């Protein structure tokens, strides 16, 4: 289990999670707070969505950097 967490939770992932959470909460505060849509209106759901998007985005960036360094 430790190897799995060590491999799949790097500094890039933590930065992505934090950035995704911050942007999701800002989006909820500015646009979604009084919306009729369930994803925009619920701060918990929009936060989970932001965390997932941030994790996946910086995971793709990390793999691109590794692949680029490997090709050099």
CNS distance restraints for C-alpha pairs under 8 A (distance, minus, plus):
assign (resid   1 and name CA) (resid   5 and name CA) 6.37 0.50 0.50
assign (resid   2 and name CA) (resid   6 and name CA) 5.93 0.50 0.50
assign (resid   3 and name CA) (resid   7 and name CA) 5.94 0.50 0.50
assign (resid   4 and name CA) (resid   8 and name CA) 6.02 0.50 0.50
assign (resid   5 and name CA) (resid   9 and name CA) 5.55 0.50 0.50
assign (resid   6 and name CA) (resid  10 and name CA) 6.79 0.50 0.50
assign (resid   8 and name CA) (resid  13 and name CA) 7.74 0.50 0.50
assign (resid   9 and name CA) (resid  13 and name CA) 5.60 0.50 0.50
assign (resid   9 and name CA) (resid  14 and name CA) 6.74 0.50 0.50
assign (resid  10 and name CA) (resid  14 and name CA) 6.40 0.50 0.50
assign (resid  11 and name CA) (resid  15 and name CA) 6.16 0.50 0.50
assign (resid  12 and name CA) (resid  16 and name CA) 6.12 0.50 0.50
assign (resid  12 and name CA) (resid  58 and name CA) 5.89 0.50 0.50
assign (resid  12 and name CA) (resid  59 and name CA) 6.96 0.50 0.50
assign (resid  12 and name CA) (resid  62 and name CA) 6.72 0.50 0.50
assign (resid  13 and name CA) (resid  17 and name CA) 6.10 0.50 0.50
assign (resid  13 and name CA) (resid  54 and name CA) 7.67 0.50 0.50
assign (resid  13 and name CA) (resid  55 and name CA) 5.24 0.50 0.50
assign (resid  13 and name CA) (resid  56 and name CA) 7.95 0.50 0.50
assign (resid  13 and name CA) (resid  58 and name CA) 5.98 0.50 0.50
assign (resid  13 and name CA) (resid  59 and name CA) 6.23 0.50 0.50
assign (resid  14 and name CA) (resid  18 and name CA) 6.22 0.50 0.50
assign (resid  14 and name CA) (resid  55 and name CA) 7.41 0.50 0.50
assign (resid  15 and name CA) (resid  19 and name CA) 6.06 0.50 0.50
assign (resid  15 and name CA) (resid  54 and name CA) 7.99 0.50 0.50
assign (resid  15 and name CA) (resid  58 and name CA) 7.83 0.50 0.50
assign (resid  16 and name CA) (resid  20 and name CA) 5.88 0.50 0.50
assign (resid  16 and name CA) (resid  51 and name CA) 7.40 0.50 0.50
assign (resid  16 and name CA) (resid  54 and name CA) 4.24 0.50 0.50
assign (resid  16 and name CA) (resid  55 and name CA) 4.92 0.50 0.50
assign (resid  16 and name CA) (resid  56 and name CA) 7.80 0.50 0.50
assign (resid  16 and name CA) (resid  57 and name CA) 7.03 0.50 0.50
assign (resid  16 and name CA) (resid  58 and name CA) 5.42 0.50 0.50
assign (resid  17 and name CA) (resid  21 and name CA) 6.07 0.50 0.50
assign (resid  17 and name CA) (resid  50 and name CA) 7.53 0.50 0.50
assign (resid  17 and name CA) (resid  51 and name CA) 4.74 0.50 0.50
assign (resid  17 and name CA) (resid  52 and name CA) 7.16 0.50 0.50
assign (resid  17 and name CA) (resid  53 and name CA) 7.95 0.50 0.50
assign (resid  17 and name CA) (resid  54 and name CA) 5.00 0.50 0.50
assign (resid  17 and name CA) (resid  55 and name CA) 5.20 0.50 0.50
assign (resid  18 and name CA) (resid  22 and name CA) 6.17 0.50 0.50
assign (resid  18 and name CA) (resid  51 and name CA) 7.17 0.50 0.50
assign (resid  18 and name CA) (resid  54 and name CA) 7.53 0.50 0.50
assign (resid  19 and name CA) (resid  23 and name CA) 6.13 0.50 0.50
assign (resid  19 and name CA) (resid  51 and name CA) 7.90 0.50 0.50
assign (resid  19 and name CA) (resid  54 and name CA) 6.38 0.50 0.50
assign (resid  20 and name CA) (resid  24 and name CA) 5.97 0.50 0.50
assign (resid  20 and name CA) (resid  47 and name CA) 7.79 0.50 0.50
assign (resid  20 and name CA) (resid  50 and name CA) 4.39 0.50 0.50
assign (resid  20 and name CA) (resid  51 and name CA) 4.93 0.50 0.50
assign (resid  20 and name CA) (resid  52 and name CA) 7.50 0.50 0.50
assign (resid  20 and name CA) (resid  53 and name CA) 6.40 0.50 0.50
assign (resid  20 and name CA) (resid  54 and name CA) 4.36 0.50 0.50
assign (resid  20 and name CA) (resid  55 and name CA) 7.56 0.50 0.50
assign (resid  21 and name CA) (resid  25 and name CA) 6.17 0.50 0.50
assign (resid  21 and name CA) (resid  47 and name CA) 5.51 0.50 0.50
assign (resid  21 and name CA) (resid  48 and name CA) 7.61 0.50 0.50
assign (resid  21 and name CA) (resid  50 and name CA) 5.13 0.50 0.50
assign (resid  21 and name CA) (resid  51 and name CA) 5.27 0.50 0.50
assign (resid  21 and name CA) (resid  54 and name CA) 7.62 0.50 0.50
assign (resid  22 and name CA) (resid  26 and name CA) 6.17 0.50 0.50
assign (resid  22 and name CA) (resid  50 and name CA) 7.96 0.50 0.50
assign (resid  23 and name CA) (resid  27 and name CA) 5.99 0.50 0.50
assign (resid  23 and name CA) (resid  50 and name CA) 7.02 0.50 0.50
assign (resid  24 and name CA) (resid  28 and name CA) 6.11 0.50 0.50
assign (resid  24 and name CA) (resid  46 and name CA) 5.93 0.50 0.50
assign (resid  24 and name CA) (resid  47 and name CA) 5.49 0.50 0.50
assign (resid  24 and name CA) (resid  49 and name CA) 7.61 0.50 0.50
assign (resid  24 and name CA) (resid  50 and name CA) 5.05 0.50 0.50
assign (resid  25 and name CA) (resid  29 and name CA) 6.06 0.50 0.50
assign (resid  25 and name CA) (resid  43 and name CA) 6.99 0.50 0.50
assign (resid  25 and name CA) (resid  46 and name CA) 7.34 0.50 0.50
assign (resid  25 and name CA) (resid  47 and name CA) 6.37 0.50 0.50
assign (resid  26 and name CA) (resid  30 and name CA) 6.11 0.50 0.50
assign (resid  27 and name CA) (resid  31 and name CA) 5.68 0.50 0.50
assign (resid  27 and name CA) (resid  32 and name CA) 6.60 0.50 0.50
assign (resid  28 and name CA) (resid  32 and name CA) 4.39 0.50 0.50
assign (resid  28 and name CA) (resid  33 and name CA) 5.35 0.50 0.50
assign (resid  28 and name CA) (resid  40 and name CA) 6.27 0.50 0.50
assign (resid  28 and name CA) (resid  41 and name CA) 7.14 0.50 0.50
assign (resid  28 and name CA) (resid  43 and name CA) 6.48 0.50 0.50
assign (resid  28 and name CA) (resid  46 and name CA) 7.12 0.50 0.50
assign (resid  29 and name CA) (resid  33 and name CA) 5.51 0.50 0.50
assign (resid  31 and name CA) (resid  35 and name CA) 7.35 0.50 0.50
assign (resid  31 and name CA) (resid  40 and name CA) 7.74 0.50 0.50
assign (resid  32 and name CA) (resid  40 and name CA) 4.46 0.50 0.50
assign (resid  32 and name CA) (resid  41 and name CA) 5.19 0.50 0.50
assign (resid  33 and name CA) (resid  40 and name CA) 6.86 0.50 0.50
assign (resid  33 and name CA) (resid  41 and name CA) 5.21 0.50 0.50
assign (resid  33 and name CA) (resid  42 and name CA) 7.67 0.50 0.50
assign (resid  33 and name CA) (resid  43 and name CA) 7.89 0.50 0.50
assign (resid  34 and name CA) (resid  41 and name CA) 6.29 0.50 0.50
assign (resid  35 and name CA) (resid  40 and name CA) 6.25 0.50 0.50
assign (resid  35 and name CA) (resid  41 and name CA) 5.37 0.50 0.50
assign (resid  36 and name CA) (resid  40 and name CA) 7.66 0.50 0.50
assign (resid  36 and name CA) (resid  41 and name CA) 6.54 0.50 0.50
assign (resid  37 and name CA) (resid  41 and name CA) 5.89 0.50 0.50
assign (resid  38 and name CA) (resid  42 and name CA) 5.98 0.50 0.50
assign (resid  39 and name CA) (resid  43 and name CA) 7.96 0.50 0.50
assign (resid  39 and name CA) (resid  45 and name CA) 5.88 0.50 0.50
assign (resid  39 and name CA) (resid  46 and name CA) 5.83 0.50 0.50
assign (resid  40 and name CA) (resid  45 and name CA) 7.89 0.50 0.50
assign (resid  40 and name CA) (resid  46 and name CA) 6.25 0.50 0.50
assign (resid  41 and name CA) (resid  46 and name CA) 7.99 0.50 0.50
assign (resid  42 and name CA) (resid  46 and name CA) 6.36 0.50 0.50
assign (resid  43 and name CA) (resid  47 and name CA) 5.96 0.50 0.50
assign (resid  44 and name CA) (resid  48 and name CA) 6.24 0.50 0.50
assign (resid  45 and name CA) (resid  49 and name CA) 6.18 0.50 0.50
assign (resid  46 and name CA) (resid  50 and name CA) 6.08 0.50 0.50
assign (resid  47 and name CA) (resid  51 and name CA) 6.13 0.50 0.50
assign (resid  48 and name CA) (resid  52 and name CA) 6.23 0.50 0.50
assign (resid  49 and name CA) (resid  53 and name CA) 6.16 0.50 0.50
assign (resid  50 and name CA) (resid  54 and name CA) 5.98 0.50 0.50
assign (resid  51 and name CA) (resid  55 and name CA) 6.06 0.50 0.50
assign (resid  52 and name CA) (resid  56 and name CA) 6.10 0.50 0.50
assign (resid  53 and name CA) (resid  57 and name CA) 5.94 0.50 0.50
assign (resid  54 and name CA) (resid  58 and name CA) 6.22 0.50 0.50
assign (resid  55 and name CA) (resid  59 and name CA) 5.98 0.50 0.50
assign (resid  56 and name CA) (resid  60 and name CA) 6.26 0.50 0.50
assign (resid  57 and name CA) (resid  61 and name CA) 6.45 0.50 0.50
assign (resid  58 and name CA) (resid  62 and name CA) 6.00 0.50 0.50
assign (resid  59 and name CA) (resid  63 and name CA) 6.24 0.50 0.50
assign (resid  60 and name CA) (resid  64 and name CA) 6.15 0.50 0.50
assign (resid  61 and name CA) (resid  65 and name CA) 6.22 0.50 0.50
assign (resid  62 and name CA) (resid  66 and name CA) 6.23 0.50 0.50
assign (resid  63 and name CA) (resid  67 and name CA) 6.03 0.50 0.50
assign (resid  64 and name CA) (resid  68 and name CA) 6.02 0.50 0.50
assign (resid  65 and name CA) (resid  69 and name CA) 6.14 0.50 0.50
assign (resid  66 and name CA) (resid  70 and name CA) 6.07 0.50 0.50
assign (resid  67 and name CA) (resid  71 and name CA) 6.26 0.50 0.50
assign (resid  68 and name CA) (resid  72 and name CA) 6.55 0.50 0.50
